[in-house]
Amino acid sequence: MTGRDFLKTHWEVSAAIGFFTVEPWMAGRLIRYHVLFIIRRSKREVQTPPDW
């Protein structure tokens, strides 16, 4: 199976995951936020994980 065939077959269930950090200054100190998000490629929807 070629890579192209694999993607066509699994397009409805494929996703991409993104992760980044944001470091704003708040109340005179640096706070770090970690952001994780999931993109459903077929619908181009961004989903965030449930609260942990």
mmCIF entry with sequence, helices, sheets and N, C-alpha, C, O atoms, coordinates in Angstrom:
data_MODEL
# 
_entry.id   MODEL 
# 
_entity.id                         1 
_entity.type                       polymer 
_entity.pdbx_number_of_molecules   1 
# 
_entity_poly.entity_id                      1 
_entity_poly.type                           'polypeptide(L)' 
_entity_poly.nstd_linkage                   no 
_entity_poly.nstd_monomer                   no 
_entity_poly.pdbx_seq_one_letter_code       MTGRDFLKTHWEVSAAIGFFTVEPWMAGRLIRYHVLFIIRRSKREVQTPPDW 
_entity_poly.pdbx_seq_one_letter_code_can   MTGRDFLKTHWEVSAAIGFFTVEPWMAGRLIRYHVLFIIRRSKREVQTPPDW 
_entity_poly.pdbx_strand_id                 A 
# 
loop_
_entity_poly_seq.entity_id 
_entity_poly_seq.num 
_entity_poly_seq.mon_id 
_entity_poly_seq.hetero 
1 1  MET n 
1 2  THR n 
1 3  GLY n 
1 4  ARG n 
1 5  ASP n 
1 6  PHE n 
1 7  LEU n 
1 8  LYS n 
1 9  THR n 
1 10 HIS n 
1 11 TRP n 
1 12 GLU n 
1 13 VAL n 
1 14 SER n 
1 15 ALA n 
1 16 ALA n 
1 17 ILE n 
1 18 GLY n 
1 19 PHE n 
1 20 PHE n 
1 21 THR n 
1 22 VAL n 
1 23 GLU n 
1 24 PRO n 
1 25 TRP n 
1 26 MET n 
1 27 ALA n 
1 28 GLY n 
1 29 ARG n 
1 30 LEU n 
1 31 ILE n 
1 32 ARG n 
1 33 TYR n 
1 34 HIS n 
1 35 VAL n 
1 36 LEU n 
1 37 PHE n 
1 38 ILE n 
1 39 ILE n 
1 40 ARG n 
1 41 ARG n 
1 42 SER n 
1 43 LYS n 
1 44 ARG n 
1 45 GLU n 
1 46 VAL n 
1 47 GLN n 
1 48 THR n 
1 49 PRO n 
1 50 PRO n 
1 51 ASP n 
1 52 TRP n 
# 
_struct_asym.id          A 
_struct_asym.entity_id   1 
# 
loop_
_struct_conf.conf_type_id 
_struct_conf.id 
_struct_conf.pdbx_PDB_helix_id 
_struct_conf.beg_label_comp_id 
_struct_conf.beg_label_asym_id 
_struct_conf.beg_label_seq_id 
_struct_conf.pdbx_beg_PDB_ins_code 
_struct_conf.end_label_comp_id 
_struct_conf.end_label_asym_id 
_struct_conf.end_label_seq_id 
_struct_conf.pdbx_end_PDB_ins_code 
_struct_conf.beg_auth_comp_id 
_struct_conf.beg_auth_asym_id 
_struct_conf.beg_auth_seq_id 
_struct_conf.end_auth_comp_id 
_struct_conf.end_auth_asym_id 
_struct_conf.end_auth_seq_id 
_struct_conf.pdbx_PDB_helix_class 
_struct_conf.details 
_struct_conf.pdbx_PDB_helix_length 
HELX_P HELX_P1 AA1 GLY A 3  ? HIS A 10 ? GLY A 3  HIS A 10 1 ? 8 
HELX_P HELX_P2 AA2 TRP A 11 ? VAL A 13 ? TRP A 11 VAL A 13 5 ? 3 
# 
_struct_conf_type.id          HELX_P 
_struct_conf_type.criteria    ? 
_struct_conf_type.reference   ? 
# 
loop_
_struct_sheet.id 
_struct_sheet.type 
_struct_sheet.number_strands 
_struct_sheet.details 
AA1 ? 3 ? 
AA2 ? 2 ? 
# 
loop_
_struct_sheet_order.sheet_id 
_struct_sheet_order.range_id_1 
_struct_sheet_order.range_id_2 
_struct_sheet_order.offset 
_struct_sheet_order.sense 
AA1 1 2 ? anti-parallel 
AA1 2 3 ? anti-parallel 
AA2 1 2 ? anti-parallel 
# 
loop_
_struct_sheet_range.sheet_id 
_struct_sheet_range.id 
_struct_sheet_range.beg_label_comp_id 
_struct_sheet_range.beg_label_asym_id 
_struct_sheet_range.beg_label_seq_id 
_struct_sheet_range.pdbx_beg_PDB_ins_code 
_struct_sheet_range.end_label_comp_id 
_struct_sheet_range.end_label_asym_id 
_struct_sheet_range.end_label_seq_id 
_struct_sheet_range.pdbx_end_PDB_ins_code 
_struct_sheet_range.beg_auth_comp_id 
_struct_sheet_range.beg_auth_asym_id 
_struct_sheet_range.beg_auth_seq_id 
_struct_sheet_range.end_auth_comp_id 
_struct_sheet_range.end_auth_asym_id 
_struct_sheet_range.end_auth_seq_id 
AA1 1 ALA A 15 ? VAL A 22 ? ALA A 15 VAL A 22 
AA1 2 TYR A 33 ? ARG A 40 ? TYR A 33 ARG A 40 
AA1 3 GLU A 45 ? GLN A 47 ? GLU A 45 GLN A 47 
AA2 1 TRP A 25 ? MET A 26 ? TRP A 25 MET A 26 
AA2 2 ARG A 29 ? LEU A 30 ? ARG A 29 LEU A 30 
# 
loop_
_atom_site.group_PDB 
_atom_site.id 
_atom_site.type_symbol 
_atom_site.label_atom_id 
_atom_site.label_alt_id 
_atom_site.label_comp_id 
_atom_site.label_asym_id 
_atom_site.label_entity_id 
_atom_site.label_seq_id 
_atom_site.pdbx_PDB_ins_code 
_atom_site.Cartn_x 
_atom_site.Cartn_y 
_atom_site.Cartn_z 
_atom_site.occupancy 
_atom_site.B_iso_or_equiv 
_atom_site.pdbx_formal_charge 
_atom_site.auth_seq_id 
_atom_site.auth_comp_id 
_atom_site.auth_asym_id 
_atom_site.auth_atom_id 
_atom_site.pdbx_PDB_model_num 
ATOM 1   N N  . MET A 1 1  ? 0.850   -1.174 0.000  1.00 0.00 ? 1  MET A N  1 
ATOM 2   C CA . MET A 1 1  ? 0.000   0.000  0.000  1.00 0.00 ? 1  MET A CA 1 
ATOM 3   C C  . MET A 1 1  ? 0.898   1.241  0.000  1.00 0.00 ? 1  MET A C  1 
ATOM 4   O O  . MET A 1 1  ? 1.835   1.337  0.793  1.00 0.00 ? 1  MET A O  1 
ATOM 5   N N  . THR A 1 2  ? 0.610   2.166  -0.875 1.00 0.00 ? 2  THR A N  1 
ATOM 6   C CA . THR A 1 2  ? 1.394   3.399  -0.924 1.00 0.00 ? 2  THR A CA 1 
ATOM 7   C C  . THR A 1 2  ? 0.935   4.348  0.181  1.00 0.00 ? 2  THR A C  1 
ATOM 8   O O  . THR A 1 2  ? -0.130  4.169  0.772  1.00 0.00 ? 2  THR A O  1 
ATOM 9   N N  . GLY A 1 3  ? 1.740   5.338  0.440  1.00 0.00 ? 3  GLY A N  1 
ATOM 10  C CA . GLY A 1 3  ? 1.382   6.343  1.432  1.00 0.00 ? 3  GLY A CA 1 
ATOM 11  C C  . GLY A 1 3  ? 0.103   7.076  1.070  1.00 0.00 ? 3  GLY A C  1 
ATOM 12  O O  . GLY A 1 3  ? -0.728  7.357  1.934  1.00 0.00 ? 3  GLY A O  1 
ATOM 13  N N  . ARG A 1 4  ? -0.052  7.382  -0.198 1.00 0.00 ? 4  ARG A N  1 
ATOM 14  C CA . ARG A 1 4  ? -1.261  8.070  -0.682 1.00 0.00 ? 4  ARG A CA 1 
ATOM 15  C C  . ARG A 1 4  ? -2.506  7.201  -0.458 1.00 0.00 ? 4  ARG A C  1 
ATOM 16  O O  . ARG A 1 4  ? -3.537  7.700  -0.008 1.00 0.00 ? 4  ARG A O  1 
ATOM 17  N N  . ASP A 1 5  ? -2.412  5.914  -0.771 1.00 0.00 ? 5  ASP A N  1 
ATOM 18  C CA . ASP A 1 5  ? -3.544  5.002  -0.564 1.00 0.00 ? 5  ASP A CA 1 
ATOM 19  C C  . ASP A 1 5  ? -3.890  4.890  0.922  1.00 0.00 ? 5  ASP A C  1 
ATOM 20  O O  . ASP A 1 5  ? -5.063  4.855  1.295  1.00 0.00 ? 5  ASP A O  1 
ATOM 21  N N  . PHE A 1 6  ? -2.867  4.835  1.757  1.00 0.00 ? 6  PHE A N  1 
ATOM 22  C CA . PHE A 1 6  ? -3.096  4.755  3.198  1.00 0.00 ? 6  PHE A CA 1 
ATOM 23  C C  . PHE A 1 6  ? -3.863  5.975  3.682  1.00 0.00 ? 6  PHE A C  1 
ATOM 24  O O  . PHE A 1 6  ? -4.826  5.836  4.436  1.00 0.00 ? 6  PHE A O  1 
ATOM 25  N N  . LEU A 1 7  ? -3.453  7.166  3.264  1.00 0.00 ? 7  LEU A N  1 
ATOM 26  C CA . LEU A 1 7  ? -4.141  8.384  3.691  1.00 0.00 ? 7  LEU A CA 1 
ATOM 27  C C  . LEU A 1 7  ? -5.577  8.437  3.188  1.00 0.00 ? 7  LEU A C  1 
ATOM 28  O O  . LEU A 1 7  ? -6.471  8.851  3.925  1.00 0.00 ? 7  LEU A O  1 
ATOM 29  N N  . LYS A 1 8  ? -5.810  8.027  1.955  1.00 0.00 ? 8  LYS A N  1 
ATOM 30  C CA . LYS A 1 8  ? -7.183  8.003  1.425  1.00 0.00 ? 8  LYS A CA 1 
ATOM 31  C C  . LYS A 1 8  ? -8.060  7.049  2.226  1.00 0.00 ? 8  LYS A C  1 
ATOM 32  O O  . LYS A 1 8  ? -9.217  7.355  2.514  1.00 0.00 ? 8  LYS A O  1 
ATOM 33  N N  . THR A 1 9  ? -7.512  5.902  2.582  1.00 0.00 ? 9  THR A N  1 
ATOM 34  C CA . THR A 1 9  ? -8.268  4.895  3.323  1.00 0.00 ? 9  THR A CA 1 
ATOM 35  C C  . THR A 1 9  ? -8.604  5.365  4.734  1.00 0.00 ? 9  THR A C  1 
ATOM 36  O O  . THR A 1 9  ? -9.700  5.099  5.229  1.00 0.00 ? 9  THR A O  1 
ATOM 37  N N  . HIS A 1 10 ? -7.677  6.058  5.386  1.00 0.00 ? 10 HIS A N  1 
ATOM 38  C CA . HIS A 1 10 ? -7.840  6.435  6.785  1.00 0.00 ? 10 HIS A CA 1 
ATOM 39  C C  . HIS A 1 10 ? -8.188  7.912  6.990  1.00 0.00 ? 10 HIS A C  1 
ATOM 40  O O  . HIS A 1 10 ? -8.088  8.416  8.109  1.00 0.00 ? 10 HIS A O  1 
ATOM 41  N N  . TRP A 1 11 ? -8.589  8.602  5.937  1.00 0.00 ? 11 TRP A N  1 
ATOM 42  C CA . TRP A 1 11 ? -8.825  10.049 6.024  1.00 0.00 ? 11 TRP A CA 1 
ATOM 43  C C  . TRP A 1 11 ? -9.862  10.412 7.073  1.00 0.00 ? 11 TRP A C  1 
ATOM 44  O O  . TRP A 1 11 ? -9.679  11.404 7.778  1.00 0.00 ? 11 TRP A O  1 
ATOM 45  N N  . GLU A 1 12 ? -10.946 9.653  7.207  1.00 0.00 ? 12 GLU A N  1 
ATOM 46  C CA . GLU A 1 12 ? -12.024 9.976  8.148  1.00 0.00 ? 12 GLU A CA 1 
ATOM 47  C C  . GLU A 1 12 ? -11.575 9.879  9.607  1.00 0.00 ? 12 GLU A C  1 
ATOM 48  O O  . GLU A 1 12 ? -12.159 10.538 10.468 1.00 0.00 ? 12 GLU A O  1 
ATOM 49  N N  . VAL A 1 13 ? -10.574 9.091  9.896  1.00 0.00 ? 13 VAL A N  1 
ATOM 50  C CA . VAL A 1 13 ? -10.159 8.895  11.281 1.00 0.00 ? 13 VAL A CA 1 
ATOM 51  C C  . VAL A 1 13 ? -8.780  9.489  11.577 1.00 0.00 ? 13 VAL A C  1 
ATOM 52  O O  . VAL A 1 13 ? -8.276  9.341  12.690 1.00 0.00 ? 13 VAL A O  1 
ATOM 53  N N  . SER A 1 14 ? -8.169  10.152 10.609 1.00 0.00 ? 14 SER A N  1 
ATOM 54  C CA . SER A 1 14 ? -6.836  10.694 10.847 1.00 0.00 ? 14 SER A CA 1 
ATOM 55  C C  . SER A 1 14 ? -6.927  12.026 11.598 1.00 0.00 ? 14 SER A C  1 
ATOM 56  O O  . SER A 1 14 ? -7.896  12.773 11.462 1.00 0.00 ? 14 SER A O  1 
ATOM 57  N N  . ALA A 1 15 ? -5.910  12.294 12.375 1.00 0.00 ? 15 ALA A N  1 
ATOM 58  C CA . ALA A 1 15 ? -5.860  13.511 13.178 1.00 0.00 ? 15 ALA A CA 1 
ATOM 59  C C  . ALA A 1 15 ? -4.422  14.003 13.247 1.00 0.00 ? 15 ALA A C  1 
ATOM 60  O O  . ALA A 1 15 ? -3.471  13.258 13.012 1.00 0.00 ? 15 ALA A O  1 
ATOM 61  N N  . ALA A 1 16 ? -4.299  15.260 13.570 1.00 0.00 ? 16 ALA A N  1 
ATOM 62  C CA . ALA A 1 16 ? -2.989  15.850 13.816 1.00 0.00 ? 16 ALA A CA 1 
ATOM 63  C C  . ALA A 1 16 ? -3.022  16.441 15.218 1.00 0.00 ? 16 ALA A C  1 
ATOM 64  O O  . ALA A 1 16 ? -4.057  16.934 15.667 1.00 0.00 ? 16 ALA A O  1 
ATOM 65  N N  . ILE A 1 17 ? -1.910  16.392 15.894 1.00 0.00 ? 17 ILE A N  1 
ATOM 66  C CA . ILE A 1 17 ? -1.825  16.899 17.256 1.00 0.00 ? 17 ILE A CA 1 
ATOM 67  C C  . ILE A 1 17 ? -0.821  18.041 17.277 1.00 0.00 ? 17 ILE A C  1 
ATOM 68  O O  . ILE A 1 17 ? 0.264   17.950 16.702 1.00 0.00 ? 17 ILE A O  1 
ATOM 69  N N  . GLY A 1 18 ? -1.208  19.122 17.953 1.00 0.00 ? 18 GLY A N  1 
ATOM 70  C CA . GLY A 1 18 ? -0.326  20.267 18.101 1.00 0.00 ? 18 GLY A CA 1 
ATOM 71  C C  . GLY A 1 18 ? -0.089  20.563 19.569 1.00 0.00 ? 18 GLY A C  1 
ATOM 72  O O  . GLY A 1 18 ? -0.965  20.348 20.406 1.00 0.00 ? 18 GLY A O  1 
ATOM 73  N N  . PHE A 1 19 ? 1.082   21.052 19.870 1.00 0.00 ? 19 PHE A N  1 
ATOM 74  C CA . PHE A 1 19 ? 1.434   21.384 21.245 1.00 0.00 ? 19 PHE A CA 1 
ATOM 75  C C  . PHE A 1 19 ? 2.325   22.611 21.224 1.00 0.00 ? 19 PHE A C  1 
ATOM 76  O O  . PHE A 1 19 ? 3.260   22.699 20.428 1.00 0.00 ? 19 PHE A O  1 
ATOM 77  N N  . PHE A 1 20 ? 2.027   23.560 22.107 1.00 0.00 ? 20 PHE A N  1 
ATOM 78  C CA . PHE A 1 20 ? 2.897   24.721 22.242 1.00 0.00 ? 20 PHE A CA 1 
ATOM 79  C C  . PHE A 1 20 ? 2.754   25.292 23.645 1.00 0.00 ? 20 PHE A C  1 
ATOM 80  O O  . PHE A 1 20 ? 1.830   24.934 24.376 1.00 0.00 ? 20 PHE A O  1 
ATOM 81  N N  . THR A 1 21 ? 3.658   26.171 24.016 1.00 0.00 ? 21 THR A N  1 
ATOM 82  C CA . THR A 1 21 ? 3.595   26.830 25.314 1.00 0.00 ? 21 THR A CA 1 
ATOM 83  C C  . THR A 1 21 ? 3.440   28.331 25.116 1.00 0.00 ? 21 THR A C  1 
ATOM 84  O O  . THR A 1 21 ? 3.893   28.898 24.121 1.00 0.00 ? 21 THR A O  1 
ATOM 85  N N  . VAL A 1 22 ? 2.791   28.957 26.087 1.00 0.00 ? 22 VAL A N  1 
ATOM 86  C CA . VAL A 1 22 ? 2.610   30.406 26.114 1.00 0.00 ? 22 VAL A CA 1 
ATOM 87  C C  . VAL A 1 22 ? 3.109   30.877 27.471 1.00 0.00 ? 22 VAL A C  1 
ATOM 88  O O  . VAL A 1 22 ? 2.769   30.292 28.499 1.00 0.00 ? 22 VAL A O  1 
ATOM 89  N N  . GLU A 1 23 ? 3.913   31.929 27.476 1.00 0.00 ? 23 GLU A N  1 
ATOM 90  C CA . GLU A 1 23 ? 4.493   32.421 28.735 1.00 0.00 ? 23 GLU A CA 1 
ATOM 91  C C  . GLU A 1 23 ? 4.201   33.907 28.922 1.00 0.00 ? 23 GLU A C  1 
ATOM 92  O O  . GLU A 1 23 ? 5.056   34.742 28.627 1.00 0.00 ? 23 GLU A O  1 
ATOM 93  N N  . PRO A 1 24 ? 3.005   34.251 29.408 1.00 0.00 ? 24 PRO A N  1 
ATOM 94  C CA . PRO A 1 24 ? 2.689   35.662 29.648 1.00 0.00 ? 24 PRO A CA 1 
ATOM 95  C C  . PRO A 1 24 ? 3.183   36.122 31.030 1.00 0.00 ? 24 PRO A C  1 
ATOM 96  O O  . PRO A 1 24 ? 3.322   35.318 31.952 1.00 0.00 ? 24 PRO A O  1 
ATOM 97  N N  . TRP A 1 25 ? 3.439   37.406 31.148 1.00 0.00 ? 25 TRP A N  1 
ATOM 98  C CA . TRP A 1 25 ? 3.742   38.007 32.441 1.00 0.00 ? 25 TRP A CA 1 
ATOM 99  C C  . TRP A 1 25 ? 2.424   38.339 33.100 1.00 0.00 ? 25 TRP A C  1 
ATOM 100 O O  . TRP A 1 25 ? 1.608   39.058 32.524 1.00 0.00 ? 25 TRP A O  1 
ATOM 101 N N  . MET A 1 26 ? 2.199   37.825 34.308 1.00 0.00 ? 26 MET A N  1 
ATOM 102 C CA . MET A 1 26 ? 0.973   38.110 35.045 1.00 0.00 ? 26 MET A CA 1 
ATOM 103 C C  . MET A 1 26 ? 1.328   38.374 36.502 1.00 0.00 ? 26 MET A C  1 
ATOM 104 O O  . MET A 1 26 ? 2.043   37.593 37.129 1.00 0.00 ? 26 MET A O  1 
ATOM 105 N N  . ALA A 1 27 ? 0.827   39.471 37.026 1.00 0.00 ? 27 ALA A N  1 
ATOM 106 C CA . ALA A 1 27 ? 1.062   39.842 38.427 1.00 0.00 ? 27 ALA A CA 1 
ATOM 107 C C  . ALA A 1 27 ? 2.563   39.886 38.737 1.00 0.00 ? 27 ALA A C  1 
ATOM 108 O O  . ALA A 1 27 ? 2.989   39.477 39.818 1.00 0.00 ? 27 ALA A O  1 
ATOM 109 N N  . GLY A 1 28 ? 3.348   40.377 37.800 1.00 0.00 ? 28 GLY A N  1 
ATOM 110 C CA . GLY A 1 28 ? 4.778   40.544 38.022 1.00 0.00 ? 28 GLY A CA 1 
ATOM 111 C C  . GLY A 1 28 ? 5.600   39.272 37.936 1.00 0.00 ? 28 GLY A C  1 
ATOM 112 O O  . GLY A 1 28 ? 6.774   39.277 38.308 1.00 0.00 ? 28 GLY A O  1 
ATOM 113 N N  . ARG A 1 29 ? 5.021   38.193 37.462 1.00 0.00 ? 29 ARG A N  1 
ATOM 114 C CA . ARG A 1 29 ? 5.801   36.958 37.318 1.00 0.00 ? 29 ARG A CA 1 
ATOM 115 C C  . ARG A 1 29 ? 5.422   36.249 36.027 1.00 0.00 ? 29 ARG A C  1 
ATOM 116 O O  . ARG A 1 29 ? 4.349   36.474 35.466 1.00 0.00 ? 29 ARG A O  1 
ATOM 117 N N  . LEU A 1 30 ? 6.304   35.408 35.578 1.00 0.00 ? 30 LEU A N  1 
ATOM 118 C CA . LEU A 1 30 ? 6.110   34.666 34.341 1.00 0.00 ? 30 LEU A CA 1 
ATOM 119 C C  . LEU A 1 30 ? 5.355   33.375 34.636 1.00 0.00 ? 30 LEU A C  1 
ATOM 120 O O  . LEU A 1 30 ? 5.747   32.601 35.508 1.00 0.00 ? 30 LEU A O  1 
ATOM 121 N N  . ILE A 1 31 ? 4.273   33.154 33.901 1.00 0.00 ? 31 ILE A N  1 
ATOM 122 C CA . ILE A 1 31 ? 3.474   31.942 34.065 1.00 0.00 ? 31 ILE A CA 1 
ATOM 123 C C  . ILE A 1 31 ? 3.514   31.173 32.751 1.00 0.00 ? 31 ILE A C  1 
ATOM 124 O O  . ILE A 1 31 ? 3.391   31.765 31.678 1.00 0.00 ? 31 ILE A O  1 
ATOM 125 N N  . ARG A 1 32 ? 3.682   29.879 32.829 1.00 0.00 ? 32 ARG A N  1 
ATOM 126 C CA . ARG A 1 32 ? 3.759   29.053 31.627 1.00 0.00 ? 32 ARG A CA 1 
ATOM 127 C C  . ARG A 1 32 ? 2.479   28.231 31.491 1.00 0.00 ? 32 ARG A C  1 
ATOM 128 O O  . ARG A 1 32 ? 2.074   27.530 32.419 1.00 0.00 ? 32 ARG A O  1 
ATOM 129 N N  . TYR A 1 33 ? 1.851   28.329 30.321 1.00 0.00 ? 33 TYR A N  1 
ATOM 130 C CA . TYR A 1 33 ? 0.693   27.514 29.966 1.00 0.00 ? 33 TYR A CA 1 
ATOM 131 C C  . TYR A 1 33 ? 1.108   26.547 28.868 1.00 0.00 ? 33 TYR A C  1 
ATOM 132 O O  . TYR A 1 33 ? 1.802   26.920 27.922 1.00 0.00 ? 33 TYR A O  1 
ATOM 133 N N  . HIS A 1 34 ? 0.671   25.297 29.007 1.00 0.00 ? 34 HIS A N  1 
ATOM 134 C CA . HIS A 1 34 ? 0.917   24.281 27.987 1.00 0.00 ? 34 HIS A CA 1 
ATOM 135 C C  . HIS A 1 34 ? -0.395  24.057 27.248 1.00 0.00 ? 34 HIS A C  1 
ATOM 136 O O  . HIS A 1 34 ? -1.427  23.816 27.874 1.00 0.00 ? 34 HIS A O  1 
ATOM 137 N N  . VAL A 1 35 ? -0.364  24.134 25.935 1.00 0.00 ? 35 VAL A N  1 
ATOM 138 C CA . VAL A 1 35 ? -1.567  23.994 25.121 1.00 0.00 ? 35 VAL A CA 1 
ATOM 139 C C  . VAL A 1 35 ? -1.417  22.771 24.223 1.00 0.00 ? 35 VAL A C  1 
ATOM 140 O O  . VAL A 1 35 ? -0.462  22.665 23.453 1.00 0.00 ? 35 VAL A O  1 
ATOM 141 N N  . LEU A 1 36 ? -2.370  21.851 24.332 1.00 0.00 ? 36 LEU A N  1 
ATOM 142 C CA . LEU A 1 36 ? -2.417  20.654 23.506 1.00 0.00 ? 36 LEU A CA 1 
ATOM 143 C C  . LEU A 1 36 ? -3.742  20.660 22.761 1.00 0.00 ? 36 LEU A C  1 
ATOM 144 O O  . LEU A 1 36 ? -4.793  20.850 23.373 1.00 0.00 ? 36 LEU A O  1 
ATOM 145 N N  . PHE A 1 37 ? -3.709  20.457 21.463 1.00 0.00 ? 37 PHE A N  1 
ATOM 146 C CA . PHE A 1 37 ? -4.954  20.406 20.713 1.00 0.00 ? 37 PHE A CA 1 
ATOM 147 C C  . PHE A 1 37 ? -4.874  19.334 19.638 1.00 0.00 ? 37 PHE A C  1 
ATOM 148 O O  . PHE A 1 37 ? -3.797  18.947 19.184 1.00 0.00 ? 37 PHE A O  1 
ATOM 149 N N  . ILE A 1 38 ? -6.052  18.871 19.251 1.00 0.00 ? 38 ILE A N  1 
ATOM 150 C CA . ILE A 1 38 ? -6.183  17.802 18.262 1.00 0.00 ? 38 ILE A CA 1 
ATOM 151 C C  . ILE A 1 38 ? -7.031  18.327 17.111 1.00 0.00 ? 38 ILE A C  1 
ATOM 152 O O  . ILE A 1 38 ? -8.079  18.935 17.328 1.00 0.00 ? 38 ILE A O  1 
ATOM 153 N N  . ILE A 1 39 ? -6.575  18.091 15.898 1.00 0.00 ? 39 ILE A N  1 
ATOM 154 C CA . ILE A 1 39 ? -7.309  18.538 14.714 1.00 0.00 ? 39 ILE A CA 1 
ATOM 155 C C  . ILE A 1 39 ? -7.792  17.307 13.957 1.00 0.00 ? 39 ILE A C  1 
ATOM 156 O O  . ILE A 1 39 ? -6.991  16.476 13.529 1.00 0.00 ? 39 ILE A O  1 
ATOM 157 N N  . ARG A 1 40 ? -9.108  17.199 13.797 1.00 0.00 ? 40 ARG A N  1 
ATOM 158 C CA . ARG A 1 40 ? -9.657  16.143 12.940 1.00 0.00 ? 40 ARG A CA 1 
ATOM 159 C C  . ARG A 1 40 ? -9.495  16.611 11.509 1.00 0.00 ? 40 ARG A C  1 
ATOM 160 O O  . ARG A 1 40 ? -10.112 17.597 11.104 1.00 0.00 ? 40 ARG A O  1 
ATOM 161 N N  . ARG A 1 41 ? -8.684  15.924 10.748 1.00 0.00 ? 41 ARG A N  1 
ATOM 162 C CA . ARG A 1 41 ? -8.319  16.390 9.410  1.00 0.00 ? 41 ARG A CA 1 
ATOM 163 C C  . ARG A 1 41 ? -9.482  16.371 8.443  1.00 0.00 ? 41 ARG A C  1 
ATOM 164 O O  . ARG A 1 41 ? -9.584  17.260 7.597  1.00 0.00 ? 41 ARG A O  1 
ATOM 165 N N  . SER A 1 42 ? -10.372 15.380 8.540  1.00 0.00 ? 42 SER A N  1 
ATOM 166 C CA . SER A 1 42 ? -11.471 15.278 7.578  1.00 0.00 ? 42 SER A CA 1 
ATOM 167 C C  . SER A 1 42 ? -12.475 16.417 7.730  1.00 0.00 ? 42 SER A C  1 
ATOM 168 O O  . SER A 1 42 ? -13.043 16.875 6.739  1.00 0.00 ? 42 SER A O  1 
ATOM 169 N N  . LYS A 1 43 ? -12.700 16.883 8.976  1.00 0.00 ? 43 LYS A N  1 
ATOM 170 C CA . LYS A 1 43 ? -13.675 17.951 9.222  1.00 0.00 ? 43 LYS A CA 1 
ATOM 171 C C  . LYS A 1 43 ? -13.020 19.289 9.537  1.00 0.00 ? 43 LYS A C  1 
ATOM 172 O O  . LYS A 1 43 ? -13.702 20.308 9.640  1.00 0.00 ? 43 LYS A O  1 
ATOM 173 N N  . ARG A 1 44 ? -11.704 19.286 9.689  1.00 0.00 ? 44 ARG A N  1 
ATOM 174 C CA . ARG A 1 44 ? -10.945 20.482 10.065 1.00 0.00 ? 44 ARG A CA 1 
ATOM 175 C C  . ARG A 1 44 ? -11.478 21.106 11.353 1.00 0.00 ? 44 ARG A C  1 
ATOM 176 O O  . ARG A 1 44 ? -11.621 22.324 11.463 1.00 0.00 ? 44 ARG A O  1 
ATOM 177 N N  . GLU A 1 45 ? -11.767 20.242 12.322 1.00 0.00 ? 45 GLU A N  1 
ATOM 178 C CA . GLU A 1 45 ? -12.233 20.672 13.633 1.00 0.00 ? 45 GLU A CA 1 
ATOM 179 C C  . GLU A 1 45 ? -11.078 20.601 14.617 1.00 0.00 ? 45 GLU A C  1 
ATOM 180 O O  . GLU A 1 45 ? -10.259 19.683 14.565 1.00 0.00 ? 45 GLU A O  1 
ATOM 181 N N  . VAL A 1 46 ? -11.020 21.564 15.503 1.00 0.00 ? 46 VAL A N  1 
ATOM 182 C CA . VAL A 1 46 ? -10.026 21.541 16.574 1.00 0.00 ? 46 VAL A CA 1 
ATOM 183 C C  . VAL A 1 46 ? -10.724 21.063 17.828 1.00 0.00 ? 46 VAL A C  1 
ATOM 184 O O  . VAL A 1 46 ? -11.768 21.591 18.208 1.00 0.00 ? 46 VAL A O  1 
ATOM 185 N N  . GLN A 1 47 ? -10.145 20.060 18.469 1.00 0.00 ? 47 GLN A N  1 
ATOM 186 C CA . GLN A 1 47 ? -10.699 19.535 19.703 1.00 0.00 ? 47 GLN A CA 1 
ATOM 187 C C  . GLN A 1 47 ? -9.641  19.625 20.783 1.00 0.00 ? 47 GLN A C  1 
ATOM 188 O O  . GLN A 1 47 ? -8.460  19.394 20.529 1.00 0.00 ? 47 GLN A O  1 
ATOM 189 N N  . THR A 1 48 ? -10.063 19.957 21.973 1.00 0.00 ? 48 THR A N  1 
ATOM 190 C CA . THR A 1 48 ? -9.137  19.972 23.104 1.00 0.00 ? 48 THR A CA 1 
ATOM 191 C C  . THR A 1 48 ? -9.431  18.774 23.974 1.00 0.00 ? 48 THR A C  1 
ATOM 192 O O  . THR A 1 48 ? -10.575 18.321 24.031 1.00 0.00 ? 48 THR A O  1 
ATOM 193 N N  . PRO A 1 49 ? -8.429  18.248 24.654 1.00 0.00 ? 49 PRO A N  1 
ATOM 194 C CA . PRO A 1 49 ? -8.659  17.099 25.523 1.00 0.00 ? 49 PRO A CA 1 
ATOM 195 C C  . PRO A 1 49 ? -9.560  17.493 26.691 1.00 0.00 ? 49 PRO A C  1 
ATOM 196 O O  . PRO A 1 49 ? -9.625  18.671 27.044 1.00 0.00 ? 49 PRO A O  1 
ATOM 197 N N  . PRO A 1 50 ? -10.251 16.537 27.293 1.00 0.00 ? 50 PRO A N  1 
ATOM 198 C CA . PRO A 1 50 ? -11.098 16.837 28.461 1.00 0.00 ? 50 PRO A CA 1 
ATOM 199 C C  . PRO A 1 50 ? -10.228 17.283 29.643 1.00 0.00 ? 50 PRO A C  1 
ATOM 200 O O  . PRO A 1 50 ? -9.020  17.048 29.666 1.00 0.00 ? 50 PRO A O  1 
ATOM 201 N N  . ASP A 1 51 ? -10.858 17.919 30.602 1.00 0.00 ? 51 ASP A N  1 
ATOM 202 C CA . ASP A 1 51 ? -10.132 18.355 31.810 1.00 0.00 ? 51 ASP A CA 1 
ATOM 203 C C  . ASP A 1 51 ? -9.541  17.147 32.510 1.00 0.00 ? 51 ASP A C  1 
ATOM 204 O O  . ASP A 1 51 ? -10.194 16.110 32.629 1.00 0.00 ? 51 ASP A O  1 
ATOM 205 N N  . TRP A 1 52 ? -8.318  17.277 32.967 1.00 0.00 ? 52 TRP A N  1 
ATOM 206 C CA . TRP A 1 52 ? -7.631  16.167 33.642 1.00 0.00 ? 52 TRP A CA 1 
ATOM 207 C C  . TRP A 1 52 ? -7.697  16.352 35.070 1.00 0.00 ? 52 TRP A C  1 
ATOM 208 O O  . TRP A 1 52 ? -7.180  15.528 35.824 1.00 0.00 ? 52 TRP A O  1 
# 
